[in-house]
Amino acid sequence: MSSLIGNKLKIGLFGESHGSHIGAIAYGFPSGFEISKDELNKFLSRRKTGQNKFTTQRKETDDYEIVSGYYNDRTTGTPFAVIIKNNDMNSKDYEQLKYKMRPSHADYTGHIKYKGFEDNRGGGHFSGRITAPLCVIGGIALQILKSKGIEIYAHIKSLYDIEDVPIEKVSIEEQKKVCEKTLAFFDDEKLEEAKILLENIKKEKNSVGGIIELAVHGVKAGIGDPIFDSVESRLSSMIFGIPGVKGLEFGCGFGCSKMKGSLHNDPFEIKDSKIVTTTNNSGGINGGITNGMSIILRTAVKPTASIGLVQDTVDIKEMKNTKLEITGRHDPAIAVRIVPVLEAAVAISMLDMILENTDI
């Protein structure tokens, strides 16, 4: 199983949604870094379940225990391991699902892959629950990057048909503060529209998708190794490992297909004795290497696959068509809680690439 990623900073995730613990191991954290527990806890609280009526009501504290690689309040440079105890599992909700395959879940593919020995409760190892320890490692990576002048911020660019202000249109200060809102929208009017949408979707026993937009500020030019270790390649590999992600674009992305080169090209200029571009359609990356501008990317997040409506499926034991009505506690939109997960994932990959290029 390939739940490992990274080169200079390699991380591994383990555990299942309804298992006793979930966790992560990181190899390659720089030694001597002092972790701010307060800052880390604040970051982790953004991903927590049950934080408001727009998220699943599964109650998990996400209290973590560092069991290796940390001594006298600093990283040691040896393997860093963290575990989180699962507390609020309703495994009975999944008894009917051993043989009835939930549409657009990993139930069927996982069953085929692991020959029926997989833990299907709550999605098992395929569950978004596994992103909790990812956020611990990513939260620390964010702190290390911040100490070097690199900051990462994200927001909900769209939720179903509700569009927020593009991230390049707002100040870094606004980007920094958007995480303090109930939903990560810059535009407060759109935020209120999104609340109403989510309330209605919950009543319908349905779900919606969205797009998360993210910016990485402060990365110097020259990071990345073409061809297959390009910045886009490395970030894509990490981001597509997050449950629910179905699409990714950098800079103006698919929009470039409807542009002329004269409009898409980013002209260079010297400003304050620094080489910059006057536009950023490339999203801070040329030839797979950072050009010194902010990295801009957008991630498409699918609607939560677990919905309360009756759906068509199959019973693989009886080998017959059947109906399924999913019960349990689920998010009406994965996009709401995935914002800090994406920040964490991008931070891990960026730190990995930076460590390859420089002694941080």
C-alpha positions as CSV (number, residue, x, y, z in Angstrom):
1,M,0.0,0.0,0.0
2,S,1.5,3.4,-1.1
3,S,0.4,5.6,1.8
4,L,3.9,7.1,1.7
5,I,5.0,10.2,-0.2
6,G,8.0,12.5,-0.3
7,N,11.8,12.6,-1.0
8,K,13.7,14.7,1.5
9,L,10.7,14.9,3.7
10,K,8.9,11.6,3.5
11,I,5.6,11.0,5.3
12,G,3.4,8.0,5.9
13,L,-0.2,7.7,7.1
14,F,-1.8,4.8,8.9
15,G,-5.1,3.8,10.5
16,E,-8.8,3.4,9.6
17,S,-11.8,5.7,10.2
18,H,-13.2,3.4,13.0
19,G,-10.0,1.8,14.2
20,S,-8.6,2.6,17.6
21,H,-6.0,5.1,16.3
22,I,-4.9,7.0,13.2
23,G,-1.5,8.5,12.8
24,A,1.4,9.7,10.7
25,I,5.2,9.3,10.6
26,A,7.5,12.0,9.1
27,Y,11.1,11.4,8.1
28,G,13.2,14.4,7.5
29,F,11.9,17.3,9.7
30,P,14.8,19.7,10.3
31,S,16.2,19.3,13.8
32,G,15.9,22.0,16.5
33,F,12.6,23.5,15.3
34,E,10.4,24.6,18.2
35,I,6.7,23.8,17.5
36,S,4.1,26.2,18.7
37,K,1.4,23.9,20.2
38,D,-1.1,26.7,20.4
39,E,-0.7,27.6,16.7
40,L,-0.9,23.9,15.8
41,N,-4.0,23.3,17.8
42,K,-5.7,26.3,16.3
43,F,-4.9,25.0,12.8
44,L,-6.2,21.5,13.6
45,S,-9.4,22.9,15.0
46,R,-10.3,24.2,11.5
47,R,-10.5,20.6,10.2
48,K,-12.4,19.2,13.3
49,T,-15.7,17.4,13.0
50,G,-18.8,18.8,14.7
51,Q,-17.6,22.4,14.8
52,N,-20.8,23.8,13.4
53,K,-24.0,22.7,11.8
54,F,-22.4,22.6,8.3
55,T,-20.1,19.7,9.2
56,T,-20.6,16.1,10.2
57,Q,-21.7,15.8,13.8
58,R,-19.2,13.0,14.6
59,K,-17.5,14.4,17.7
60,E,-13.7,13.9,17.6
61,T,-11.4,16.0,19.7
62,D,-8.4,15.2,17.4
63,D,-6.1,15.4,20.5
64,Y,-2.7,14.2,19.2
65,E,0.2,12.5,21.0
66,I,3.7,13.0,19.7
67,V,5.5,9.7,20.3
68,S,8.8,10.1,18.5
69,G,11.2,12.8,17.1
70,Y,10.4,15.5,19.7
71,Y,12.4,16.3,22.8
72,N,12.8,19.3,25.0
73,D,10.1,21.1,23.0
74,R,12.1,20.8,19.7
75,T,12.2,18.4,16.8
76,T,15.2,16.0,17.0
77,G,15.6,15.3,13.3
78,T,14.8,11.6,13.8
79,P,11.5,10.0,12.6
80,F,8.6,12.1,13.9
81,A,5.5,10.1,14.8
82,V,2.1,11.2,16.0
83,I,-1.1,9.3,16.9
84,I,-4.7,10.4,17.3
85,K,-7.3,8.3,19.2
86,N,-10.6,7.7,17.6
87,N,-13.5,8.1,20.1
88,D,-16.9,8.7,18.4
89,M,-17.5,5.8,16.0
90,N,-20.9,4.4,15.1
91,S,-19.8,1.3,13.4
92,K,-23.4,-0.2,13.4
93,D,-24.2,2.4,10.6
94,Y,-22.0,0.3,8.3
95,E,-23.3,-3.2,9.0
96,Q,-25.5,-3.2,5.9
97,L,-22.7,-1.9,3.8
98,K,-20.4,-5.0,3.9
99,Y,-22.1,-6.3,0.8
100,K,-24.1,-3.3,-0.5
101,M,-21.7,-1.0,-2.3
102,R,-22.1,2.7,-1.7
103,P,-22.1,4.6,-5.0
104,S,-19.0,6.7,-5.7
105,H,-17.2,5.3,-2.6
106,A,-14.1,3.1,-2.5
107,D,-16.2,0.2,-1.2
108,Y,-16.3,-1.8,-4.4
109,T,-12.7,-1.0,-5.6
110,G,-11.4,-1.6,-2.1
111,H,-13.2,-4.9,-1.9
112,I,-11.7,-6.1,-5.2
113,K,-8.2,-4.8,-4.3
114,Y,-8.0,-6.4,-0.8
115,K,-10.1,-9.5,-1.5
116,G,-12.8,-8.8,1.1
117,F,-10.4,-8.3,4.0
118,E,-10.7,-4.5,4.0
119,D,-12.1,-2.5,7.0
120,N,-15.2,-0.9,5.4
121,R,-16.4,0.9,8.6
122,G,-16.5,4.6,7.9
123,G,-14.6,4.1,4.7
124,G,-11.6,2.5,6.5
125,H,-8.3,3.7,5.3
126,F,-10.0,5.5,2.4
127,S,-11.8,7.9,4.8
128,G,-11.2,11.6,5.1
129,R,-10.7,10.9,8.8
130,I,-7.1,10.0,7.8
131,T,-6.5,13.7,7.0
132,A,-6.4,14.5,10.7
133,P,-2.8,13.2,11.2
134,L,-1.9,14.7,7.8
135,C,-2.9,18.1,9.2
136,V,-0.6,17.6,12.3
137,I,2.4,17.0,10.0
138,G,1.2,19.8,7.6
139,G,0.6,22.2,10.5
140,I,4.2,21.8,11.6
141,A,5.4,22.2,8.0
142,L,3.4,25.4,7.8
143,Q,5.2,26.7,10.9
144,I,8.6,25.8,9.5
145,L,7.8,27.5,6.1
146,K,6.4,30.6,7.9
147,S,9.7,30.9,9.8
148,K,11.4,31.2,6.4
149,G,8.9,33.8,5.1
150,I,6.7,31.4,3.2
151,E,2.9,31.6,3.8
152,I,0.0,29.5,2.5
153,Y,-3.6,30.5,2.5
154,A,-6.7,29.0,0.9
155,H,-10.4,29.8,0.6
156,I,-13.6,28.4,-0.9
157,K,-13.6,29.8,-4.4
158,S,-17.0,28.3,-5.1
159,L,-19.5,26.1,-3.4
160,Y,-21.9,24.6,-6.0
161,D,-23.0,27.8,-8.0
162,I,-21.9,30.4,-5.4
163,E,-18.7,32.2,-6.4
164,D,-16.3,34.0,-4.0
165,V,-13.8,36.8,-4.9
166,P,-10.6,35.4,-6.5
167,I,-7.7,35.2,-4.1
168,E,-5.5,37.5,-6.1
169,K,-8.1,40.3,-5.7
170,V,-7.7,40.4,-1.9
171,S,-4.8,41.3,0.4
172,I,-2.6,38.8,2.1
173,E,-4.0,40.1,5.4
174,E,-7.5,39.2,4.3
175,Q,-6.3,35.8,3.1
176,K,-4.8,35.3,6.6
177,K,-8.1,36.1,8.4
178,V,-10.5,34.2,6.2
179,C,-9.9,31.0,8.3
180,E,-11.6,32.8,11.2
181,K,-15.0,32.8,9.5
182,T,-17.6,30.1,9.8
183,L,-17.1,29.3,6.1
184,A,-13.9,30.4,4.3
185,F,-15.4,33.0,2.0
186,F,-13.9,36.5,1.5
187,D,-17.2,37.9,0.4
188,D,-19.6,38.0,3.4
189,E,-22.7,38.1,1.3
190,K,-21.6,35.0,-0.5
191,L,-20.8,33.4,2.8
192,E,-24.4,34.0,3.9
193,E,-25.7,32.5,0.6
194,A,-23.5,29.5,1.2
195,K,-25.0,29.0,4.7
196,I,-28.5,28.9,3.2
197,L,-27.4,26.6,0.5
198,L,-25.9,24.1,3.0
199,E,-29.0,24.2,5.2
200,N,-31.2,23.4,2.2
201,I,-28.9,20.7,1.0
202,K,-29.0,19.0,4.4
203,K,-32.8,19.0,4.4
204,E,-32.7,17.4,1.0
205,K,-30.4,14.7,2.3
206,N,-28.0,15.6,-0.5
207,S,-24.6,17.2,-0.9
208,V,-22.7,19.7,-3.1
209,G,-19.2,20.1,-4.5
210,G,-16.9,23.1,-4.6
211,I,-13.5,24.5,-5.6
212,I,-10.8,25.5,-3.2
213,E,-8.3,28.2,-4.3
214,L,-4.9,28.4,-2.6
215,A,-1.9,30.7,-2.7
216,V,1.7,30.1,-1.7
217,H,3.5,33.4,-1.0
218,G,7.2,34.0,-0.5
219,V,8.8,31.0,-2.5
220,K,12.0,32.0,-4.2
221,A,12.6,31.4,-7.8
222,G,14.4,28.1,-8.7
223,I,12.5,25.5,-6.7
224,G,11.5,22.4,-8.7
225,D,13.1,19.7,-10.9
226,P,11.8,19.0,-14.3
227,I,10.6,16.8,-16.0
228,F,8.8,14.5,-13.6
229,D,9.7,16.2,-10.4
230,S,8.2,19.5,-11.4
231,V,6.4,21.7,-8.8
232,E,3.1,20.9,-10.5
233,S,3.9,17.1,-10.5
234,R,4.8,17.0,-6.9
235,L,1.9,19.1,-5.7
236,S,-0.5,17.1,-7.8
237,S,0.7,13.8,-6.4
238,M,0.1,15.0,-2.9
239,I,-3.2,16.8,-3.5
240,F,-4.8,13.9,-5.4
241,G,-4.1,11.7,-2.4
242,I,-6.7,13.7,-0.4
243,P,-10.1,12.0,-0.4
244,G,-12.7,13.9,-2.5
245,V,-10.3,15.7,-4.8
246,K,-11.2,15.3,-8.5
247,G,-9.4,18.1,-10.3
248,L,-6.5,20.5,-10.1
249,E,-5.3,23.5,-12.1
250,F,-2.4,26.1,-11.7
251,G,-2.5,29.7,-12.6
252,C,-5.3,30.4,-15.1
253,G,-5.5,26.7,-15.6
254,F,-8.1,25.4,-18.1
255,G,-8.9,29.1,-18.9
256,C,-5.7,29.3,-20.9
257,S,-7.3,27.1,-23.6
258,K,-9.5,30.1,-24.5
259,M,-6.7,32.7,-24.5
260,K,-4.2,34.0,-27.1
261,G,-0.5,33.8,-26.2
262,S,-0.3,37.6,-26.2
263,L,-2.8,37.6,-23.3
264,H,-1.6,34.5,-21.5
265,N,2.1,35.3,-21.4
266,D,3.4,37.0,-18.2
267,P,5.7,39.9,-19.1
268,F,8.8,40.4,-17.0
269,E,9.8,43.6,-15.3
270,I,12.2,44.8,-12.7
271,K,10.4,46.2,-9.6
272,D,12.3,47.4,-6.5
273,S,15.5,45.7,-7.8
274,K,13.6,42.4,-8.2
275,I,12.5,40.5,-11.3
276,V,8.8,39.9,-11.3
277,T,6.0,39.4,-13.8
278,T,3.2,41.9,-14.4
279,T,0.6,39.2,-14.5
280,N,0.6,35.7,-13.0
281,N,-1.3,33.4,-15.5
282,S,1.4,30.8,-15.0
283,G,0.6,30.6,-11.3
284,G,4.2,31.2,-10.2
285,I,5.6,28.2,-12.1
286,N,7.5,28.1,-15.5
287,G,8.9,24.8,-16.8
288,G,8.1,23.1,-13.6
289,I,10.2,25.6,-11.6
290,T,9.1,28.4,-9.3
291,N,9.6,31.9,-10.8
292,G,9.3,33.9,-7.6
293,M,5.7,34.9,-8.0
294,S,3.0,33.5,-5.7
295,I,1.9,29.9,-6.6
296,I,-1.8,29.9,-7.3
297,L,-3.8,26.7,-7.7
298,R,-7.4,25.6,-7.6
299,T,-8.7,22.2,-6.5
300,A,-12.1,20.7,-7.5
301,V,-13.8,18.8,-4.7
302,K,-16.6,16.4,-5.4
303,P,-19.9,16.4,-3.5
304,T,-19.9,14.1,-0.4
305,A,-20.7,10.6,-1.7
306,S,-22.6,9.7,1.4
307,I,-26.1,11.1,1.0
308,G,-29.4,10.1,2.6
309,L,-31.4,9.7,-0.6
310,V,-32.3,6.2,-1.8
311,Q,-29.8,5.1,-4.5
312,D,-29.4,2.2,-6.9
313,T,-26.5,-0.2,-6.1
314,V,-25.6,-3.9,-6.0
315,D,-25.4,-6.6,-3.3
316,I,-22.1,-8.4,-4.1
317,K,-23.0,-11.4,-1.9
318,E,-26.4,-12.1,-3.5
319,M,-25.1,-10.7,-6.9
320,K,-28.3,-8.8,-7.5
321,N,-29.4,-5.2,-8.0
322,T,-30.8,-3.5,-4.9
323,K,-31.5,-0.1,-3.2
324,L,-29.5,1.6,-0.6
325,E,-30.3,4.4,1.9
326,I,-27.2,5.5,3.7
327,T,-27.5,6.5,7.4
328,G,-24.9,8.1,9.6
329,R,-23.2,11.4,10.0
330,H,-21.8,13.1,7.0
331,D,-20.7,16.5,5.7
332,P,-23.1,18.2,3.3
333,A,-20.0,19.5,1.5
334,I,-16.4,18.2,1.8
335,A,-15.2,21.6,0.5
336,V,-16.1,23.2,3.8
337,R,-13.5,21.2,5.9
338,I,-11.0,20.4,3.2
339,V,-9.5,24.0,3.2
340,P,-6.9,23.4,6.0
341,V,-6.2,19.9,4.6
342,L,-5.1,21.4,1.3
343,E,-3.0,24.0,3.1
344,A,-1.3,21.1,5.1
345,A,-0.8,19.0,2.0
346,V,0.7,21.8,0.0
347,A,3.0,22.8,2.9
348,I,4.4,19.3,3.2
349,S,5.2,19.1,-0.5
350,M,6.6,22.6,-0.7
351,L,8.8,22.0,2.4
352,D,10.0,18.7,0.8
353,M,11.0,20.5,-2.4
354,I,12.7,23.3,-0.6
355,L,14.7,20.9,1.6
356,E,15.9,19.3,-1.6
357,N,17.2,22.7,-2.9
358,T,18.5,24.3,0.3
359,D,19.5,23.6,3.9
360,I,16.6,25.1,5.7
